[in-house]
Amino acid sequence: MSKPQYAAGFHFVVSTPTQTQDKHARKAIRSHATKAGGARQQGAKLRSWISPNRELGSLKLAMSDKAPTPASTLSISSPRRIGSDFSGLQLPLGIESHMIQELVKLIDINKHGVYPYEICLNVHPVERGWFPYMISDLCCLHSMMFSIQAFTDRGSHNQLSRRACLHYAKTLQLLQARLNELDQTVATSDTTIMVVVLLASVAELMEDYATVGSHIKGLEKIVNLRGGVKGLNTHNNMQAKICRADLAYALLSGQQPRLLRDEIQWSCFIADRDLIQCSHQPHDAYVHAFLEATVDKRLHNALRDLHTFSCISNLAYQTTRKLSPDIYNEVMTSILYRLTNLSFESDPLQEALRVGLLAVSSTIFMQRQFMEHPYGHLLNLHRKSLLRLRESTDIDIPVPIVLWFTMLLHVVENREPSPLDWLSVWLDEVIYCAGIDSWPQAHDILRSMVWVNFVHDRCGMPAFEAAMLRLERGAGI
């Protein structure tokens, strides 16, 4: 794409319901609305972004009040739970039923850390697709025991307990033994993949990012031997687990993901499918007309998908209906792989937008509730990209985008900045120049970009109110 031509001089492009745009702005908005309407695929069924031949079904069906019956994934059946007792299970030598109880707690913790329970279907831990691994593979079982113990020990200055170390040693012993076997069937099995994913997650918890990188490289080798991500089992959520581990490391390190590099589909995944009717007039048409004319289409498509998903999430939360975890994972994968495989180092606006979308995606899809600032590198990149944009002198940016940029960094950092901090000054400027005088008004503008109420309001509203207080004091009110 050719470099966007920006008008000289940094200033806000203000558009409010009481103002009339010039004829060029009106023409751009009409053009955007016409194209958007023609692009929608009425009633189209969702297909997997990873494996397009696999149908995900209708989003309307996924947004139901009842969880779907999980498909059988292994020849080993998932055990029925009798009260809280797993004593009836036939377990590997050295594993006792109370350990399984602890593992169920781990899956429950993981469930709330991975899926936002406010909008995603709640599937009982025992019914989850990979539960059978716990009773079928000793190496996987020890790795899970290591994970739960490491999670429990995390408050001890990253020092693992003796029990955690024992499970870790046993995991490595069994893993190395299967990797040394001539027959690589077990070495590349789903259970081995689960072991590596769990080891990577614990290394992340311990902030040992070099070890995380080693595990992800090992995971890449196993996946390639299995024929790539598309060759993995789709019924036990294995594709999503691997992609999530790969993407988490990319956000931690700032490197590109290792998987799916040559299989990126750049078109919109959900935005053109008429899945939800949302309107944020006059802000959204104006913003998207501006972006359509100034940014790379691949980046704009990712934003449109993320905006659509945020609207779906707000609707799901308001109506207490639930999204399918399968669709949630596919949307996450499609958006994050596109954003992490783009770069606009020579263009401050596009790079700030790309990093901003990554930052907001991390708060929606990649939450780490057990870590205070899980993506420090991304946070620093976000602040630097905005500061670079702030210092640019040749970019005109519509108010909704600037407001979203400045509010989002407050939300992601989740801290009280100094009133003299450049970010606070910038936020105050945009609120004042746009004549925004209430949180509901600001909220409507933010929702025209990407804003999930139950995720972002908690930090967003106080940040806005603090800015209003600074402006009132400055005006001597």
N, C-alpha and C positions, 0 to 999 in steps of 0.2 A: 504494500500500500504506500502511495506517495505521502510525504510528510504533510500533515494538516497545515493549512494556512490560517493563522490566527490574526485577528485584528491587533494593532499595536496598543499597548497600554493595559495595565492590569486594572480591571474594574468588574463589578458585579453586573450580571445581566438579570435585571429584576423583572419578574412577571408575577402579578397577583390577579385575582378575579376581577378587580376593579379597574385594571389597566387594559389598554388596547394595544396589541402588538402591531408592529409595522407590517406592511404588506409582504415583505420577505419572510418574516417569522410566521405569519398566517399561512403562507404558501407551504412552508416547510412542515408545519403541523398538519395541514390537510394531506400533504403527500405521505407523511408518516402514518396517519390514521388509515388512509386508503390501502397502503401496502400491508399494514398489520391486519386489516380486515380480510384482504385477499389471501394472506399467507396461512390463515388458520385452517387446520385440518379437522373439519367437523366430525366429531364422534370417533376419531382415530384411536385404535387400541395402542397402548404403550408397549413398546418392545424394549428389550434389554439394550442398554447402551454398550455394554461389554460384549454381549452375544446377540446381535440384532435378530437372529433367527428365533430367539426365545421370546415368547409373548408374556408380558407381565400382567395383562388384563387391563380392565378399565379402572381409572382412578376412582370413579364413583363407586365401584364395587369395593375397592380397597378401603374407602372411607366409610367403614361400617362399624357398628357398635359391638360386633362379635368377632373374636379372633378366628381366623381360618383354621381348619384342621390341618396340622402339619403333615407333609408327605413323608412316607417312610424313606429313610436315607441309607440305612445299612441293613445287612442281614440280621444284625443283633437288634432285637426290639428294645424300645425304651421301656424301662421298668415302671410299673404302676406303684404309686406311693401309697403306703398304708400309714396314715397319720404322719408321723415324722420319723418313721423307722425304716431303715434300709438294710436291716439285718438279714433279710431274706435273699439278698443278692449274692450271687456266686462271684467272689472277687479274687483278683490275683493274690498269690502268696505274699504275705506281709502287709496287705492292705486291709484295714478294718472298716466296718460300716460307718463309724463316727467320722471317718475321714471324708466319706462321700457327703455326709451332712455339711461339713465345712465347705466342700466344693460347691454345693448348691448355693451356699451363701455367697461364694465368689461370683457365681454366674449372676446372681441377683444384683450384686454390686456392679458388675460389669454391664448388666442390662441398663441400669439407670445412668451409668457413665457414658454409654455409647448411644442409646436411643433416648430422646426427650420424651419422658413418659406422658407429658402433657398432650402430645399429639400422636404418639405411636402405639400400636396395638401391644398389649401386654400378654406375652406368651409365657406360661409357667416354665420355670427353669428345667424341670424334668422333661418337658416336651420339646425343648429346643433341639435343633438338628444335631448338634455335636455332643449332646450328653452321653450317647452310647460310647464315645471314645473313653470316657472315664472308667468304664468297666470292661473295656476290651484291650487296652494297651497299657502296659506297666510304665513305659517311659513317659507316655502322655500323662498318666495319672500322677507320677512323681513331679512332673513339670507343673502341673496344676496345684499340687500341694505346695511346691516351692513358691508359686505365684501368690497364693492366699497368705502364706506365712510372711512373704516379703511385704505384702500390702499391710499386714498387721504390724510388722516391725518398722514401717516407714518413719515413725516418729522418733526412732532411736538414732538420730544423726546418721542415717543411711548405713547403720550397722545391722547386719543380718544375725538373727539368732542361731543358736546351734542347730535347732530343728530345721530351719530354712536351709542352712548349709548342708545338712545331711541329704535333704531332698534334692538340692542342687547337684551335689556330687553324684548321687544315684542317677539323676537325669542325664548328666554328661557322660557317665559310664555307659549307660544303655544306648544313648544316642551315638556315641563313637563306635560302639560295637556294630550297630546296624549300618553305619556309614562304611565300615570296613568290609562288609559282606560282599561277595562277588555278585550275588543276585541283588540288584538295586530296587527290587519291587517294594520292600518295606522302607528303604531309605528315601524313596520318593512318594510314600503313601500320604494320605490325608492326615494320619495321626502324627507323622514326622513333621509335616507342615505346621500342625497345631503346636507341636513342641517348640519349633523355632519362633513362631509368632509369640508364644508366651514368654520365651526367653528374651525376646526383643522388648516386650512390654515391661518386663521387670527391669531390664537395663535402662529403659527410659525413666521408670519410676526412681531408679537410683541415680539418675542424671549422668549415666555412663554412656555418653552419646557415641563414642568410638565403638563400643561393643554393640550398640544398636545398629550402627552402620555395617558391622561385620555380619550380624545376623540377617540383615536385609539383603546383603550380597549373597549369602548362603541360600536365602529364600528364593532369590532370583534364579539361581542355578537349578534348584529343585523344580521350580515352576517351568523353566525352559525344558527340562527333561520330560516334563509331563505334557509338553506341547503348547505351552503358554497358558495365560489366564483363561482363555476360552475353553481349554481342554479340561478344566477342573469341574468337579461336581457342583451343579447349581442348586441342588436340593438341600444341601447342608450349610449353605451360606459361606462356603469356602472362598468363593471369588471375592465376596465383600470383605472377609477377614484379611485376606492377603492384600487387597487394594488399600484397605484402611491402614495396615501396618506400613505399606510402602509410602502412602501419602503423609502419614504422621512423621516419618523420618524426613521427608522432603521439607515439611514445615519447620521441623526442628533444626535442620542443617542448612536450609536455603538452597540445597541442590535440587536438580530435577528428579522426579520419581524414576525408578529403574525399570518399571514395567509399562507396557502398553505404549511405548514411545512411538512406534510406527503404526499405531492403530487408532490415532485420535480422530474422532468425528467432530468437526468444527461447527456443524449446523446446530440450531436450537434443538434441545431434547424435549422440553415440555412447553415452551412459551408459545409455540404456534399451533397448539393442539386444542385450543378453546376449552381448557379444563376448568377455568374459573373466569367469571365475569367480574373484573375489578376496575374501578375508575378512580383516578386521583387528579381529576381535572382542576385547574388547567395545567398542573405541574408535569404530569407524566408525558403527555404528548409533546410538550415543549422540550423537556429534557431529552427524550429519545430522538426527537428530530435533530437536536444539537449533536447528540452522540453519533447518530447515523451519518452526519456530515463530517465529523471530526475524528472519530476513532476507528481502529481496525475492526472490521466486521466480526471477527472471531471473538474479540473482547466484548463487543456489544452484545453478541449472542449469549455469552456467558452471563452478562449482567441481566439480560432479559429472562433467562432461565432462573436465575437466583431471585429476581423480583417476583416472578410467578410463584416460585416455591414459598417465598415469604408470605405472599397473599394466601396461598393454600394453607399454610401453617396457622395464620391468624384466623382463618375461617374454621379450621379444624378445632382450634382451641376454644373459639367462641361457641361452637355448636356441640362441644364435647364428643365429636366424632373422631375417629382414629385413622391414621395412615398406616398402610402396610409397611413393615420394616424393609421388605424387599424393594419397594418403590423408593423409600427413603434412602436406602443404600445406593440405588442406581442413580438417583439425582445427585447425591454427594459425589459419587465417582465421576460422573460426566462433567460436573462443574469444576472440581478440584484438579482433575487431570488436564483439563484445558488451560486453566489459569496458571498452573505450575509449569506448563510447557510453552508459555509465552514470555516475552521480555521486551521492554521498550526503554532501554537505558538512555536513548537519545531524545526521548519525548517525555518531559516531566508530567504532563497531564495523563497520558496513557499509563505510564508506570505507576503513578499514584493511584489511579483507578484500579489497575490490576492488583496491586498490593492491598488496597482497601477492600476489594472483593475477597481476597484471600483471608484477610483479617476477620471480616464479618462471617465468612464461611467457617472459620475455626470456632467461632462462638455458637454456630448453629449445628455443625456436623462433627466437630472434633473436640468436644468439651473434655477437659481433664479436671474433674471436680476435686481430685485428690492432690492437685498441684496448683500452687498459687499463680505462677506465670509460666505455663507449660511451653509457650512458644516465644521465648525471649528474642530469638533472632528475628522472627517475623514482626514482633513489636518494634524492635529497633529499625527494621527496614521500613515499616509503616510510618514511623515518626520522621525518618530521614527523607522519605519520598514526599511527604507533605511539606516539610520545611523547604525542600528544593522547589516544589511547586509554588509555595508562598513567595519565594524569592524571585520567581520568574516575572518578567516584565512584559511579556507579549501574549498572554493568554487571557481570554475572556471566558468566564465560567458562570453558568446560570446559578442563581441562588440555591436551588434545591441541592445541587451537587456540592457546593461549598459548605452548606449547612450540614450535609451528610458527612462530608470529609471530617469536619471539625468535631462534630458530635460523636462520630464513630470512634475516633481516637480516644476521646474521654471514656467511652464505654469499654473499649478493649483494655486500656491501661488501668481502669477502675481505681483511680486515685484522684485526690484533690490537687489540681495544679495551682501554681502561684498565679495571682491575678495579673502579674506582669509577664507571665510566660507567653511566648509568641502564640501558642495555641489558644489561650484564653482571649488574647487581644483579637485574634482572627475571628473567633466565634462571636465575640461582642460586636465586631464590625459588621458581620453578615446579618446578625439579628437587627442591628440598628438600621443598616442600609435598606433592608427588605421590609422594615416596618412590622416585624413579627412581635406581637405583644402578649402572646399566651402560649402555654404548652400545647393545647389542642391544635392551634394553628401550626406550630412547629411540627407536631406529630403528623399532621396530614401531609406536610411537605416531605418529611423523612420516609413516610410509607410509599411515596412515589418512587423512591430508590429501592433500598433493601432494608426492611425493619420488621423484626419479629417481636411483637409486643411483649410476650411473656419472657423473652430473653433480654431485650435491650432497654425496656422502659425503666427497669430497676436502677440502672446507672445513668440512663439518658435524661430522665426527668430532673433529677437533682443537678446535673451539669447545666441544663438549660436554666433552671431556677437560679442557680448561682450566677450565671451570666446576666440574667435580668436584674438581679440584686446589684451587681457591679455597675450596670448601666444606670440604674436609679440613683445610686450614690454619686456617680459621675455627673448626673444631670442635676444633682442637688434636690431630688424629690423627697 
